[in-house]
């Protein structure tokens, strides 16, 4: 459970398969060179999942030590760690989300609930949301919208505008995104962009694919 990925659940072999198929940034395409050989060397050190790998590479000194033990170059290990860390979404300020109830955002901020992560945790259950509505005088619809946007913000690569676009498709929670056909999400996002003209420069099928795949690696914690 939690706002971010549970790296314990992502097995090294599964991530190897994922990384092999993924379209990487130009600066990270070197990760695919001799990828099977390097991942085999990593797994021989007893690494079973991404949580254990992140722990093994938690500092420059640990990277150097692990490199000496497994024979994989430290430059490769650092690049791999950067790629793994990019899977984790960074919480954003509620106020940067487009077209939300800013009165609700202001009232939440006064209670210290000013980020998507904070609201994710504060609005996990119907009872918690009911208490926020009663205590702060927020419209239930406005709060639920903000909670759903906060849920969607857990998807890596989904910025504030992208979260809004996904929300407007009606596929408005992480659980729904995870169970959605990638092509359907892409088509619905395209439709929303044409109708509402949100400032996303370019939307590709691979972007929708990444969202769905990332959502499937998250836990579905919020009670709707």
Secondary structure as GFF3:
##gff-version 3
##sequence-region A 1 224
A	DSSP	three_ten_helix	7	9	.	.	.	ID=ss1
A	DSSP	alpha_helix	12	21	.	.	.	ID=ss2
A	DSSP	three_ten_helix	26	32	.	.	.	ID=ss3
A	DSSP	alpha_helix	35	43	.	.	.	ID=ss4
A	DSSP	alpha_helix	50	56	.	.	.	ID=ss5
A	DSSP	alpha_helix	60	70	.	.	.	ID=ss6
A	DSSP	alpha_helix	74	85	.	.	.	ID=ss7
A	DSSP	three_ten_helix	94	96	.	.	.	ID=ss8
A	DSSP	alpha_helix	102	110	.	.	.	ID=ss9
A	DSSP	alpha_helix	116	122	.	.	.	ID=ss10
A	DSSP	alpha_helix	126	136	.	.	.	ID=ss11
A	DSSP	alpha_helix	140	152	.	.	.	ID=ss12
A	DSSP	alpha_helix	160	168	.	.	.	ID=ss13
A	DSSP	alpha_helix	174	178	.	.	.	ID=ss14
A	DSSP	alpha_helix	182	196	.	.	.	ID=ss15
A	DSSP	alpha_helix	205	215	.	.	.	ID=ss16
###
